[in-house]
């Protein structure tokens, strides 16, 4: 689920976050002349929609019946189903949704349980320090999520009298870090508001159900998918329906090898029909649609590839290549007063990448520097910072560690430096402290630093 949610947060559900309002669309488009009615947007091609009400009813029923039988037992689902207090319920769903962005369900479970045990309410979270939040979040990645969650909890407590907004619209409007997807998920699951959600899983399922092969990260397609999700959502069980659609994408309609034979909505799936029969029956063939200018069909230059079957859908524009970065990092070690080995860590700035987390002293490097030069630069940096007479030859090169952030391909060039005595660090510079290995792992440090 995580990558799909990630996709949603960036471009799709991301588009949820950057959802284009009708007003926004008007601003971007040609503005109508004063007094003249705005031109009506072109209606979506009917063949890509669910235009038969009976089919919608059947699809909802099939999906919900499958969900009731096959859904995974997850702690946030249990809380959403059993917590009688609406604020606590919404908080429990909110935490899960934020953690699930960019992160696998299996990884989230342990973090979620620990988080809810430590801060079972908004009020408890609002009183926590950022350091505590970062410590619990350490290893989950995308650290600004925890920070924003806590900032929003503080806002609910201080400005909204501790009461969570009660609609998707207000959740999105009033809570920092809550985009269109998260607001829809909280409102439908916690308050039973009949509003749809669009995340990466939903995008994949809907694009296959309706043979949507245009770039699924484009605003035109995303808008259509939101319309479709809002029209499809079950009116009496919106939260279950939304979770069922996402669950289907996470467990059955998976990216590479979907289990179409086991799919509860296979009879509604145009991609499967296309694969089995070549030509769709109730819905015309994708190549027939719109006679070449359909905004939802695959581009004319990339038609249906029969070797891909249903995985022809969805399609996305090529991803931007991550930026390549190189950083020298030094593990300074000393023998602590109780004889245990200790390591120096410093705190990163409070904004930007990995804000507020702790790391070994590090120095960004220009690309393609000789090893000798990077060692000298690191020694200069450490000398200036610690006041210790660090010489380049004293730094021992340990090796390189590669860590992929979402948009950065980061290589850490790792050195070590054993110290015999104490180091007095300038308190005016970054906060720093000596930690044992055990304390290091309990600190708010990133996965990249743990690799180092
Ligand atoms: Fe996905 Fe296959 Fe089900 Fe269609 S039939 S929704 S492609 S799993």
Boltz pocket constraint, residues with backbone or C-beta under 6 A from the ligand:
constraints:
  - pocket:
      binder: B
      contacts: [[A, 205], [A, 208], [A, 209], [A, 252], [A, 253], [A, 254], [A, 258], [A, 259], [A, 260], [A, 261], [A, 263], [A, 264], [A, 265], [A, 266], [A, 269], [A, 270], [A, 271], [A, 272], [A, 310]]
      max_distance: 6.0
